[in-house]
Amino acid sequence: MSSTPHDPFYSSPFGPFYRRHTPYMVQPEYRIYEMNKRLQSRTEDSDNLWWDAFATEFFEDDATLTLSFCLEDGPKRYTIGRTLIPRYFSTVFEGGVTDLYYILKHSKESYHNSSITVDCDQCAMVTQHGKPMFTKVCTEGRLILEFTFDDLMRIKTWHFTIRQYRELVPRSILAMHAQDPQVLDQLSKNITRMGLTNFTLNYLRLCVILEPMQELMSRHKTYNLSPRDCLKTCLFQKWQRMVAPPAEPTRQPTTKRRKRKNSTSSTSNSSAGNTANSSSSKKKTPAPNLSLSSQVPGLGAIPNCSLNPGRDGDLCHSTAVTPSGQFKEKH
C-alpha cells in the first residue's frame, strides 16, 4: 500500500521543508515526535539555514525557551527568545552529541481558546555522546509546553525544569579498558553538568548578554547605524516611552443638529428681537469706574497703562489727585 500525502508518515520526495503544512487533528505530543524525527535527519553539513528552518517549523515567531536547573553554585534560570533558539539546539550537537530526542510520559493536556498546554512531569531528554567517549545521558525533569491552537500547532513557550540526570557507559567499554586505570578514571568522570554540555552552558551564559541586545542588532541591520548611534536611539525611545503620559481615550465629537430656519415669520421675529435688544442696550448705564485711589486713602498716583502711547511715546502715564479732589494727569 503506497503512502499518500494525507498519511501522517508521508515524506515528500523534495525534502521535509517543501511539503505543505496540514492541519494537526492529533495529540500535541505528536509534534514532539515530529521534532525528534527532524533532529535525527540532521547531518554534519547542516548550517544555520537548516537550524533556522527547524525553528520556524516548530516554534512561533515570538516563542521563548526557558531552562531551569541547579548547579554547584546555586539555581540557574535562562530564558531565550525566538532568534536565539536555533543556535541553542545547534550547540547541543557541537558539544559532542550525535543524537537528541525527547520522551514524554503521562503528560496532561489542557485546551484553551487559542492555545494548548502540555504538562509532562516525567520528561526525559536523551542525548547520545560520541566524544570525548561513548556515553548516553538521560536528563529527567518537568516539561511544560504551550502550543498555538491552529493549523501549524507550533510551540509558543517551552519550559524545561531539570531535576536529575544519569550518564550511562556501556559495559563493553569498561571491559575493554579494565586493565587501564587512567582510562577507567576518565570514564568515571562526568562529561556533562546537569545533562548539559559545556558548549550549551556557555551559550546560555552568553544569551544573558545577547538577549537584551537583540533590539540593537535588529536596528543596526535595518538602518545600518553604528553601534553607538543604535544605543542612543534605543535609549531615547525608551526614555520617551517612560516620560510620555498615558494616552487618553478618544472622545467622539458630539454632532450638533442644525435647526431649520422658518419662513418670513421667523425673519420678522428676529428683526423685532434685534430692535428690542438694541433699545435695551441703549438704556443700560455703564458701570462706574472704581479706582484704587478712591478706595485707598493717601494714594497719590495710580499708574494707568494703555496700548496708546502718550505724548512722549510712553505707554504709561500717571494720574495725580489734587488736594481739592480733582484729577490731574501727569505725563
Secondary structure, 3 states (H helix, E strand, C coil): CCCCCCCCCCCCCCCCCCCCCCCCCCCCHHHHHHHHHHHHCCCCCCCHHHHHHHHHHHEEEEEEEEEEEEECCEEEEEEECHHHHHHHHHHHHHCCEEEEEEEEECCEEEECCCEEEEEEEEEEEEEEECCCCCEEEEEEEEEEEEEECCCCCCEEEEEEEEEEEEEECCHHHHHHCCCCHHHHHHHCCCCCECCECHHHHHHHHHHHHHHHHHHHHHHHHHHCCCHHHHHHHHHHHHHHHHHCCCCCCCCCCCCCCCCCCCCHHHHHHHHHHHHHHHHHHHHCCCCCCCCHHHHCCCCCEEEEECCCCCCCCCCEEEEEECCCCCEEEEC
